[in-house]
Amino acid sequence: MQKELSVALLRSIPAMEDLLNTAWAKEFSASMGRNTVKQIITEAVTGIKSEILSANNNDNDKADYVATNDLIASRATALLHLKSASTLKYVVNASGVIIHTNLGRSPLADEALQAVYNIAGKYSTLEYDPKTGERGGRNAHVEWLLCQISGAEAALVVNNNAAAVLLALSATAVGREVIVSAGELVEIGDSFRIPEILSFSGAKMISVGCTNSTHIDDYRKAITENTAVLLKVHPSNYRIDGFVKYTSRKELAELAAECGLVFMEDLGSGLLCRLDLPFANHTPSVRDCLHEAVSKSGSNVVTFSGDKLLGGPQIGVIAGSKTIIDKIKRHQLLRALRVDKMTLAAFEATLRLYLAGKQTSIPVIGMIEAGKKMLLDTARRLCRMLKREVKDLPFFDVIEVVETEDAIGGGSFPTDVLHGYGVSLHCAATENQSLRAQALAAQLRSAVVPVIATIRNDCVILHVRTLLTGDEKLIAAGLKEVCTNIGDLRRL
Ligand SMILES: *Cc1c(COP(=O)(O)O)cnc(C)c1O
């Protein structure tokens, strides 16, 4: 009997041809192609078949399978919906972390977006000089601007800062020694490690000093005739408190010049201009670094990211002495690390905002500089909007404006806190409050436009500092979706 039922169920599965002729399969075929739809239906059917075969002696379970048509339709359409939606999609960043690497770091300024739009769908002067009708260089579109803003003699852009460090080291130190402080052998993100990048570049790493203290004499003693570079690395995402002694860039630059070496500094975030923040004063800008390191006979370069504090697209910049940059420009690796036209368009437009002194219209700079009053006004507005949205629902007992601790992120100022405001959602009491907050945060993340919030003291916190135009409405829509699913949440 048991076996017979299974056989009957398996037999009741419609033929693939019939499934492909259903209205839903035809609709998906129009956007994904019949073959893809066929594969996905097969996946759904295979799953159902194995469930039928493995179901134990409970005939009630099997009774559910009698309507195999409906079951296949619902499983397959769920899979098809999943596969036909983009996975790279817009989210609302309510986390309060401005340069959030997982969320795409810097949102671009309108000017940069417009530039991408103007260039991406057309032919362009990417590597063409209309005056001569001959080949031009793609780097030329941003080099002058970078020099103008940072005071560098020359500049070169590549895919990202990791590539900039790799290329700069490969071009200046292959087969030779690079001296770096033991306290600066950092790991950034989960994959950029200074010792590994050095070894990739073909240079030999000589680490000097201790984790918390490196003296100029440590560098001096380590210099041999095979030394090519003195490297300084911004510790970015970490900081040592207590007794710390690092060698200044001025001392290092002077020593490099005296010994005919290159002084290279990986600045990481690359603050292009000074920001009006108390703690931004202890991070010198790119211009300051280049200026401090300049000495008549010396050659120095800095590397930094385009999508961290600079607020542009993903790009890596190498800026500094012309002789060194020229050498780097001739290196074969550059071809493999070159920058795409959309990125260049966005970067050029972003740099022009700096040139015009309009950096506040760059989203990340605007977010860092956002005043408390403006943030409080936004939080109050959002709070009112959300209260209206969940009016009459017993699910939330408190929705209120709270103070928040926001962060710059992206490895910049890891221990500095930006004081801001947000809206706190407190779910009505249950046995497991923290599960409630987590469930709510998870529901907000799975809204049509996902909302990324934080959790504090069993409340979900929506930080307003990182919200962009239109995000408040999207949060309200997301919360509405959550409330629609309220039955599900109640069961948690
Ligand atoms: C972020 C960072 C990098 C890596 O830059 P990407 O642009 O992410 O490649 C390298 N060095 C430092 C010091 C950094 O902060």
The ligand as a Gaussian input file, in Angstrom:
#p B3LYP/6-31G(d) Opt

LIG

0 1
 C       41.358000      50.166000       2.792000
 C       42.816000      50.079000       2.782000
 C       43.488000      49.369000       1.775000
 C       42.741000      48.649000       0.695000
 O       42.126000      49.572000      -0.158000
 P       41.035000      49.090000      -1.220000
 O       40.657000      50.351000      -1.930000
 O       39.944000      48.465000      -0.450000
 O       41.713000      48.119000      -2.120000
 C       44.850000      49.326000       1.819000
 N       45.548000      49.941000       2.795000
 C       44.955000      50.642000       3.775000
 C       45.791000      51.278000       4.831000
 C       43.568000      50.724000       3.809000
 O       42.943000      51.407000       4.787000

